[in-house]
C-alpha cells in the first residue's frame, strides 16, 4: 500500500491539475536525530519565479501540502530586494509556492503574483515561521530532518529580467507509431489532462485526418514539462499537434489565451503490443504479481479502471483469470494446479500495469513453472490486443514466510484501559462564527495544526480500540491485532467543508445542520436530525465500567438543541429525546458491541432520526483504504437518491422508470463508483438473512461486519466519494474531504429526512456488533459469532468458507444440502485468528446449500445460498 501512495505522490507532482492519494500524516513530535534540512540553492528561473532547492528530498507532507494548497508555504517565505520588501510572499496577491517535479523532489518554486517582477539585482530569501518551529510547519525532509529553528538565514540570489513565458512546445516527436512525446519549453502547472482522454481540445492533424489521443501520460522527473500522448491507431506521415485555448495551459506567466501548436517530427519504431514484462511470487508463496509492459484497459469484457494518479482496484474473478493466463508446471501445496488453486476473488489490478493473482494455497516451496497470456485476452489503453503468448518463468520461494503477523492466539487474555490517553487530529485551522456553531469558508486558514483530543484506549489480546467521547462520542479506531490493520478509516488531515453561503444570522443553505462539516472517521451516533446530526463534534457525557474482563463506555446526550440558523429542511427541533450509547468489549472476543437506547421521556410523540455513521476501510492502516474494497450485504435492490442519476448508467433498473430503484450488482464494488453518491439498501427488515452488512478488502481478504437488528434499524445508507475522488484527492486539499473509505449508515428510518416516531414514554434500543473477518471474498450471512460465504455454481458444485470469532475454541462447520439435509462436508476445527475453514461438496444443479457453525450442541451461525 505504501508503494501505491508513493506512486501517487510522484504522479501528483508530475500531472498538471492532478491531486493525490492519502499518505500518512506528519508526526509533529518526530525525533530530530536526522540530518537537518537546509536550503542549498536559490535560483531565479525568470522574472516571475524563484526555485528554492534543498539539500535532501522533501518529505511527503510538505510536497502534498504545497501541491494541494499553493498558498500555504508563501506565508513563511520572505524575499527582499527590488520591489520586494521582505514581507511574506503570500501577501502578494496571486503568489504561489509549489513543488517542482525535479528528479530528487528537492525543489519548491515561488511564482510571484501579477504585477510583481524581478530585475537583474540582488535579492535575499529566507523562511520565517514566527513563533513556530519550521519543522512543525511541515518543512521536513523525507528522512525526517527539519528545517532548523523558527527562521533561516537569508540566502542571496541574482534576479533576472527574462520574461516568464506562456506555454510553448519546445518539441513534439513521434515516439513510436502510436505515441507522440511533447516537451514544453517550461513547467506547465495545469491544463494538460492526464489519464484516459475523451476530449476534443488536443488534436493531431495530418492532411484531412484529425486524430485525438486516447490517453495522456505525464513523464515523471521532467519538471512537469514532458507528456506522452497515446493514439488509438497507427500514425504515419506528417502531423501538426495543437492544444486548444480551452485547456488553459498555465505556466509561470499565467494561462495561455491562444492555441499552442507545433509540427511533429518523425522518430521511433513500431508500437509494441502489450505483453508480460515480469512475474514475481510473494514471499508467502500465495500471491503472484504480474507486470505488463503497457497500461491495460480491459481483460476480455472487464474494463480495468484507473484513476488519474494510477490507482486501479479492479477485481478479477477466477474465471476471468483463467481466460487471461495459462499456468504451467505450477502446483500449490494442496497438489492442485495453480489455475485450480485460485481464490474465487482471484486477482486484482493494483494499478493498470500490475495484476496480483491470489491462491487459496501457497505454491510448493522452491517449485518453478511458467505463466503466459492467452492470445487476444487483453487490450491496452490504445486498444491494442496482446499477440504474444510466450511463457515467462515463475519460481516460488524456497523458504516461504508463513502468512499472518506472528500473532499468538494461545497467549493470555487481558484487558488494559487508559482513560488519560490523547490523540492528535491534524486539521485545517478554522474559526467558529459568532453564532457559536457554524464555520464559514472565510473562517478557514491556510494552515494545518494538531488538535489534541482526550481519548480512552482499550487494549486486549485481539483489539486496540480508541474512543473519543468528547468529540462526538465516537469510536475512532479499532485495530485487529492479528493483522495490525484497522477496521475503520481515520482522516489524516481534516478540512471544513459544506459551508452556508447565506448571510450570517439567517437560516443556512448548507447540506449540514451546523452549516459545515469536517470528516474525522470511525463509528459514531448521529441524532436527532439527518446527515451527521447535531452532535458529531461536541462532548458527550460519559462513564466507564470495567469488570471481569469486560469494558463498557457509556455516553449520553439529551437533545435540547434547536440551532436558529439551521437549514430549513431540518425540522424536528429540540426533541428532548435522551440517547445512551454503550460501547462494550469483552477481553475474550475480537468483537465490539454498541448498544443504542433512545428514550422519549415526554408526554408527546416525537419525530426524529437516528443513524450510526461508519467509515469502513478494513485491512489497512488507519489512514489508508484499498481501491479493491467492496460492500458485502444481503441487499439486492437499492434506491438511488434523486441527485445521483449517474447510477442508472451502472446498474439495471429494479422498478418502474422514475422509481429510483436499481439492482445492486456492480455498485458493490468501490471501483464502479464513478462519482460520489447516495443510495439506500432496500428490504433489510424483511430479508431472511438481513441483519448484517460490511466491507471486504480484496487485497488481503480482511473485512469488517456490522451485525444489528435491522427490524429496528431498517435504514442502510451508502455514501462513497467515487473511486477517482477517493484516491486522487490530496489529503491537504482545502475544502475537499474525499477520502478512501466506504461510508455505510444504519438508521432507525429508511432514508435521510424521513422521520421515525418515538411515542410518548417509549424507549427504542438495539445492539450493533462490529467484528473482523478474515480469508473471505464474500459473505452470505453473519452474526456476532462469525461470517460465512456459501456459493453454488450452475453445475451444483458447492464451496463454503467460514470465519468464527470464537478464536481458540473447538468448533464444527457442517455443509449440508439445503433441500435434503444431507451432509456434504464437515470439519471440526479450532477457531483461528487469520484463516477461514473451507468446505466443499455437490448438490443437484439448481440446488442450494447451507453452512452451519456449531459449538457443542449450540448452533452459532447458519448461512444458506440462494435466499
N, C-alpha and C positions, 0 to 999 in steps of 0.2 A: 504494500500500500504506500510506503514511503517513496518507492520508485515512481508510482503514479503521481504523487504530489510533486516530486522533483521535475518530472516531465512537464507537468502543468505549469510549474514555475517558469521553466525555460520558454515554453510556448507563450505564456502570458506576456513575457517581456518582448518576444520577437514578433508577436502577432498584433498588428496595429488595431486598436479598439477592442482587444480581447481581454477578458478578465480571467481569473483562475480559481482553481480548486483550493479548498481549505488546507492550510498547513498548521502544525501545532503552534499555539500562541507563544509569545516570548516569555521567558522566565525572568521577571524583573530582578529577582534576588539571586541570579546565577553567579556562582563564584568567579572571581576575576583572575584566575591563575593563567588565563590565556594571554598571548601577546596582544598588547593594546592595538586598537585600530587607529591609524593615523592617515592624515592627508599626505599623499606622496607627490601630487602634482595638480596644478590648476591651469587650465588652458582655455583661451578664448577661441571658440570654434568659428564664430562670425560676430557681427556687431550686435547680435541679439542673444547669444548663448555662450555659456561657460561650462566646461566639463570639470567636475571635481573627481579626481581619481585617487583611490585609497590604496593602501599597501597590502590589502587582502580582499578576498571575495566577501562581498557584503552578505549579511545574514538574510534569511528568507523573510523575516519580519519587516525590515526596512525596505527590501525590494518590493514586497507585496504592498506595503502601505503606500509607498510613493507611486507605484503603478496604479493603485486604486484611487488615491487621493493626491493629485499633483499639487494641491495647496498646502499639504502638511509640512514638508521639510522646509519650505520657504519661511516659516515662522522663526526658524533657528539659523538661517543663513543670512549673513550680513556682508555687504560689499561697499567699499568706499573708493572714491576716485571718480574723476569726470563728473557726470551728472548724478552719481550715486553717493549718498551722504552717510552711509553706514547704518541706515535703518534696516530692519528685516525686509528681505525682498518680497515677502508676502504682502507688504504694504503698497507695492506697485501693482496696480490692477492688471489682472490677466497673467501674472507671472506664474510659472510652473516649475516644479523640480521633479524629474522623473528618472528612472533607471535607464541606462543605455545597454543594449544587448551586445556588450563587448564580450570577447571570449571568456574572460575571467569574472564577469559580473562585478566589476570593481568601480564602476563609474556612475555618478549621478549628474544629470545635466540641468542647469538652470537656464530657462528660456524667459527672457525679460518680456514684460507686457508691452503692448503697442505704445509708441511714443517715447520709449527709453532705449537708447543705444549706447554701445561702447565706442570709443575712439582709440587712437593709437597710443594713448597714455598708459601710465602705470596704475594698477589697481591692487587692492588688498581684499581678501576674502577670509572669513572665519565663521565658526559656528558658535552660537551663544544660546545656551539653554536657560538663561536666567538663573533661577534658584534650583533648577532641576539638573541632576547629572545627565550628561548626554547619553550614557548607556541606558538610562531609564526611559529615554525618549526614542528607543529602538535603534540608535546608531551603534550597531554592533556588527562584528564580522561573523562569517559562517561558523567559525570556531568558537564564538562567544566573547571574543575580545571587544571591549567597549572603547569608544572614543573617550579619552580620559577627561575627568573633571566636568565642570559646568560650561566651559568655553575652551576654544582652541586658540593658539597663536595665529595672528594674521599671516596669510601666505600671499606673497606678491606674484602678480602675473601681468603680462603685457596684453593690453587690449588690441583690437583690430578694427579698422573701419570697413572691412569687407562686408558687403551687404548679405544678410541672410537671404537665401534663395527659396523661392516657391518650388513645388515638386517638379522635377525634371528627370527624365530617364537617361541615365548615362549609357546604358547598353541594353539591348534586347537580343538574345540569341536563341536559336533553336538548339535546345539541349539534347533532344532526340526527336523522333518523328511524331511524338505526341506531347512534348513538353517544351515550353518556352521559359527561359530564365530571364527575369527582369532585374536589373540593378539600377536603383535610383541614385542620383548624384549626392543626396544627403538623406539623413534619417527621415522616414515617414512615420509620424506618430500615430496617425489614424487615417482611416479611409479605405485601406486595402482590405477587402473581405477575405477571410480565411475559412478553410473547410470546403464542404460541398457548396457549389455555386450554381445558382439558377437565375441570376440576374441578367440584365442586358447592358450594363454600363462598362463592361470590358469586352472589347471586340478585336478580332483578328481578321483583317480584310486582305484577301488575295484575289485580284481580278473582280469577278462578280460574286465571289463567295465570301460570306461573312460567318465566322465561327466564334463561338464563345466558350470559355473554359468551363469545365465541369467540376474542377477542384482547384483551390488555390492554397499553396503551402508557403509559409514563411521559413526561410533558411536560418537556423539558429546561429548566433555568434557573428552576425553581419551588421550590427548596429541598426537593425530594422530597415535595411536597405535592399536586401535581395529576396526575391519571391520566385516561386516556380508555378507556372500555370499549366494545368493538365487538360488535354482536349480529348473528346470522345471519338475522334477519327484521326487518321494519319495526316500529317501536314507535308505538303510538297509545293515548291515554288516560292515566290516572293510574297511577303506579307508585311502589313503595317499594323502595329499594335496601337490601340487607342483606349485611354481611360477617361470616361466622361466626367464633366464638372460635378455631376450629381454625387460622385463618390466623396467629394470634399477632402481630397488628399491634403493632409496637414503636415507641414514641416515647421522648422524654427520660425519661418517668415509668416506662417499662418496658412489659411485654406487656399488651395488653388481654385481660381474662378474660371479657368479655361481648360480645354481639353489638354491632356498630357499624352503625347504620342511619340513614336519612334519606329523606324524601319527595323525589321527583324533580320538579323544576319544568319546565314546558314551555319550548321555545325551539328555535331552529334551523329549517332548512328540510329539503327532501328530501335524502336521501343521494345523492351523485353517484357514478355508476358509474366504474370505472377508465378512464383514457384516457392517451394520451401527453402528458406535461407539457412535454417539451423534448427536443431532439436536438442532439448536438454531435459533430463529427468531430475525431478526434485530430490533432495537428499532423503526424503521419506519414502521414495520409490512409488508413490501413488499419484503423482502428478507428472504429466508430460507437457512441456512448454514447446510450442511450435511457432517459430518466427517465419513470417512471409516476407518476400522481397518487395512487396507492394502493399499499399493500404487496400484492404479488402472491403468491397461494397456489398457483396451478397454471397451467401452459401446456398446454392440451389435457389429456392424461393424465399429464403430467410434473409431479410435486409440486415446488414451489420451496421448498427448505429455507431455514431461517433460525434462527440461534442467538439466545439472549436478548440478546446485545449487537449484533444486527443484521447479523451476517456470514452470507452465503449460500454462494457457491461452487458452486451448481448449474450443471452443464454442459449445454449445449443443442446438439443436432445441427443440421446444415444442413437436414434435412427438417423438423425442428420449428420452425426459424426461418421457413422458407418457409410453414409453416402458420399462423404467427403474424403475419407482417408482409408488406406489399406495398410494394415499392420501385418508384418511377417516375422516369425521367429520370436515374438514377444509373449511370454506367458506370466501370469500372475502366480502368487504363492499358492492360490487355491487350485492351480493346474489349468485354469481357464485361459483361453487365448485372450489377448488384450482387448480385442473387439467385443468379446463376450463378457469381459470384466468391467465394462463401462458402467458408471452410475446412470440412473435414469436421467438425471440432470447432468449430462455427461461432460459438458465443457462450457467455457465462457470466453469471450474476447475481452481481455483487459484493455487493449486498445485495438485499433483496426489492423495492426500488423502482427498481433500476438494472440494465439489461441491456446488456452490452458485446458488440457484434457484430464478428466478426473476418473480414477479407477476405484472400484469397490475394494480391491485387494492390491497391495503393492506388487510390483514386478519382482520376479525371483532375483535375489541379490546376485550381482555380477553378470546377469544374463544379458545377451545382446541380440539385436534383431534390426528391423528397419521399418520405416514408415514412408508412404508415398501418397501423392494426391491422385484421386480419381480424375481422369481427363474431363475437363469442362465443368468441374464441380464447383468452381468459384469464379467470381469476377472481381476485378479491382475497380478503383474509382473512375477509370476511363472507360469501363465496360469491357475491358479485355479479359477473356477467359483463359484459364491456365491450359496449356497444351502439353507440358511435360509431365511425365509420370515416373520419373527416375526415383529410385529409393534413396532415402537418407538414413545413414546408420544411427542406431539408438543403443545406448548402453546403460543398464541400471547400475546404481551404486553398489559396490561390493559390500559395504557395511552401512546399510540404511539407518537413518535416525528414526527411532520409534516415534509415531505420531503422538501428539499431546505435549504438555508443558512440564512433565515431571511431577504433576500433582499426585499426592499420596492420599487416596481415599480411605486408607486404613488409619490415618492419624486421628488423634483425639478430637472430639467435638469441643468447641469453645465459643464463648461469646464475650466480646470486648466492646465497650461503649465509651466513646469520647464525647462528652457534652460541651467541651470547650474548644472544639475544632473551628477552623475558619477556612474559607476558600476565597480565591480572588476571581472575580468576574471582570475580565477585560471588556470595556465598552467605551463607546464614544462619550465624552463629557457632554452633559446636557443640563439645561436649566428648566426647572419646573415653572410653569406660568403662574401669574398672580392668582389664578383660581385654585392653586394648590394641588391640582390633579393633572392637568394636561401638559404636554410638551409641544412646542411649535417648531416648525422647521428652522426658523432663525435662532432658536434656542440651542441648537446643536453645534458644538465647537468642532474645529478641525484637529482634535486631539483625542487620543485613546489613553485611558488610565485604568488602573485596577480598583474596583470596588470590593473592599473586604467584607464578606458576609459571614455571619456566625452560622455554623453548621453543627449537626450531630452526626458522628461517624459510627457505624456499626460494623464490626469485623467478626466474621465467623469462619469456619473451615472452608465454606463454599462461597461466601459472598463478602463483598465490601460495599456497603450502601452509604450514601451521603444524603442527608436531609437538610433542607433549608426552611425551617418553619417560619423564619422571619422574612422570607422572600416568597410569598405566595403559597406557603405551606407545602412545598414541593419535595418530591424525591428527585434529587438532581442526577444521581448516578447509581448504577448497580452493576458492579464488576463481578463476573463469574470467574472465580479463581482458577478452576481447572484450565482455562484458556488465557486468563488475564485480560479478556476483552469485555467491554461494556455492552449492556443490552440496549442502552439509550444513547441519545446524542446530546452533547453539551456544546453550545456555541462558543467557539474560542474568542470571538470578538462581537459583542453586541452593538447594534446600531438602532436608534429610534427610527420609526417609520410610521406610515399610515396617519399622517397629520391632518388636522382640520384646516381648511382654507377659509372658513367663516371668520367673521370679525370676532376678536376677543370679547368675552362677555355675552356671546349669543350661542344658541344651540349649534353644535358642531356638525360637520358633514363627513367625519372620519368613518371608516368601516368599524371602528372600535369604540367601546363605551367611554373610555377615558380620553378619546380623541388622539391616541397614539398607542404604540405597542413596541416592545423590544423582546426579541426571542432570546431565551436562555436555554430551555430544554428540560428534559426529564419527564416526570409524570406529576400532574397536579390537578386539583379540583378547580372547576370554574363555575361560578354561580353569581347571581341568580338570573343573569342575562346570557344571551347567546355570545358567540365568538369566545373571547377569553375572559368574559365576565368582568366583575368589579374588583377582584381581589388578587389578581395574578402577581402583583409586585409589592404587596403590603404585608406587614407582620400578622400572623395568626397567633392566638393564644395556644399554648401547648403544655402538655405534661408527659412525663416519661415513666414507664414502669418496666422493671427488669426483674424477672423471677423464673427460677427453674429452667434456665437456658432459653428463655423467651424474652424478646424485647418488644415493647409496644410504645409508639409515639402517637399521642392523640392530639390533634389540632382542632380548634373550634373557631367558629365565626358566626356572628349574628348579623343578618342583612338589615342594617339600619341606614344604608346609603342610598341617596337619591340625588345624584350629581345634576345640578341645574342646567349644565351646558352639554349634556349627553346628546348624541344624535337622535333624531326623532323616532327612529324605529325601535329604540329601547324603551319599552312602555310599562314594565312591570312595577317600577317604583321600589320603595323600601318595603320589602315583603314581610320583614320581621321573622323570616324563617331562620331556624337555628341549625347549622350544619356541623356535624362532627365527623372527622375522618381519622381512623386509626390505622397506621402502618404497623404491621407486625412481622417479626422474623423469628423463626424457630431455629436454633443453632444446629439442629439435626437435619435440616432440609435446605435445598438450594432454591427456595421459593420465598416470595414476599406476598403477604395478604394486605389488601387495602379495603377496610370496611367503612362504608359511607352510610351515614344516617342523617336524614333531613326531617326536621320536626316543624310542624306548624302549631305553635302554642296559642294562636289567636282564635277568635270566635268566627272568623270569616274564611271561606275557601280562598286559596291564593294560587294565582298563575305564576309559574316560574320556569326556569330552565336550569338543568344541571348537566354538565358534561365533564368527564375525565379526559384531559388532553394528554396524549403521549407522543413523544418524539422518538421514533424507533430507528435504531441503526445497529443491530446486533453484529457480533463477530468482528468488531473493530475497536480501536482506541476511542475514548470518549468523544473526541472532536473530529472523527472521521466517519464516513459511511461508504458502503460499497455500491458501485453502479449496477451490480448484479441483483440487488435486493428485489424481492417480490412479496406481495401481500398473500398470506395464506388465510383462508376463511371458508366457511360453508356457503357464503353468499354466491348466488348465481345471477342476480339481477341488481343493477344499480340505478338510482335516479340521478340524472345529470342536472346539476344546478343550472338555472336558465342562463347564467352568464358565461357558460363554457361549452358552447356548441361544437367546438373542435372535437370533442369526444365522439361525436357522431361519425367522424371520419375514421375512427379507430375501432369502434365496436358496432356490432349488429343491433338493430332495434329489438326491443323485447316488449313493445307495446305499440299502440296506435301512433301515427305521426303526431308529433307535438306533445306526446305524453312525457318525454324526457327519460323514458325507461330504456335501458340498454342491457344487453347481455354482458356479463363480466367474464371476459376471456383474456384479451390482450392487456388490458389496463391493470391486471395483477402485477405485471412487470414494470418496474420503475423506468426501464429504458424506453417504454412505449408512451410515457407521458411527455409529449412534445412541448407542452406548455404547462403553466400552473393551472390548478383547477380544483373544484369541489364536487364531490359525488357522495351519495348516501347509499349504503348497503340496505337491501330490502329483505323483509320477511324473517329477520333474525329471531323474533319472538315465537315463530311457528315452525321453524326448520327443525327436523328431528335431531340433528347434531349441531345446534345453533348457538351454543353458549361459549364460544371462543373465537378469537381471531389473532393474527400476529404477522410477523415478518421473518423471512429467512434470507440470509446472506449466502449466495450460491458460490462464493469464492471458497468458503470453508465449511459450508452447510451448518453454520451456527445460526440459531434463531431465538426469538422471544415470542411467547404466547401470553395473551391476556385471557383469563378464564373468568366468566361472570355469570350472573343470572340475567340473560337477555330478555326475559319477560318483563323485568323491571328496568332494564336499560336497552330498549329496542333500537335506539339510535346508534348507527355506525357511520361516522363521517370520515371520508377520505379527504385529505389535503396533501398535495405534493406541489413542489415548486416547478416541476418539469426537469427532465434529465439535463438539458443544457444549462438551465439556470442553477441547478443544484451543484454541478461540478465545474462550471465555468466562472461562477461568481467569486471574485476575490473577497475573502472574509473581511478585508479592511474597507470594502466599498461602503461609502457613507450613504445611509438610507436604503440599502439593499440587503435584506435578510435572507435571501435564498441560500439554502444550505443542503447538504447531502443526507437527508433523513426522510422517513415516511411518517407523516403525522396522521394517526388514527385517533378518533374520539369515540367514547362510549357515553350515550346520552339517555336521560330519562324521557325524552321526547324524540320523535322520529327524525327531525331535522331542525336546523337553526331557525329561530324566530317562529317556532311552532311550540306553544307552551304545553307543559304538563300542568296538572292541577293537583294540589295537595289540600285535602279537605280540612276543615277546622278540627284541631286536635289530633290529626293523623300524623304518623311517622312512616317514612319510606326508608328502607335500609336494605343493603345487599353487600356482598363481599366480592371483590375482584382479586384474583391471584395472578401474579406475574412469575413466569418460570422460564428458564433457559431450555432450549432444545439443541440436541447435537446429532449430527450424522443423518439428518432428514432433508430430503429435497422437496417435500410437500407434507401436508397434514390433512388427514381425513376427519379426525376428531381429537379432542384434547380435554383434559381436566387437570385438577391440581396434582394428580399422580403421574402425569406424563402426557405424551403426544404420540400419535400413531398415524402411519400412512398405509393404506391398502389400495392396490391397483390390480385390475384385471384387464388383460388385453383381449382383443377380439377372439383369439383362439382359446381363451379360457385360462391362460397362464396367470398365476397369482403371485404377486410379490408383496411382502409386508415388512414394515420397519417400525420399531417401537423404542422410544426413549422414555425411561422411567426416572422419576425424581427420587425414588427410594434407593438412593445410591448406597451400595454395600449390603443391601438386603437381598434375601433369596426370593426370587420371583419366578413366575411361569408365564410364558407367552404361548398362546394357542391360536392357530389359524384354522378356521372351520368354513365349510360350505354354508353360506347363509340360507340356502334353501333346505338342505337335508340335515344340517348339523354335523355332518361327517368331519372328523378331524383330518385336516390336510397336512399339518405340520405342528410340532410342539417342541418347546425348548425350556428347560429350567436354566435360569441364569442369575447371575449376581448383578444388580444394577450398577452400571459403570458411569463415570462422570463425563466421558467424552465419546462414547460409541452407542449406537442403537443395536438391538438384537434384530437379526434378519431371518425371515421365514419365507418359504415358497411352497407352491402347490398348484393344483389344477382343478378347475370346475368345468362344467359343461359350457360351451360357447353361449354367451349371453347371460351366464350366471353371475352371482356376486359372492363375496367372501366377507368374513367377519374376523377381526383380530381382537383377542381378549387377553387382558393383563390381570393376573390374579396373584394374591399373596395368601397362601394357605387356602382357606375356603372363601376368602373375600374377593369379590370382583372389584378391581380398581378402575378399569377403563375398558370400554368396548369401542371399536371403530369399524364401521361397515361401509363397504364400497357401494356406489350406486344410489345412495339416498339423496 
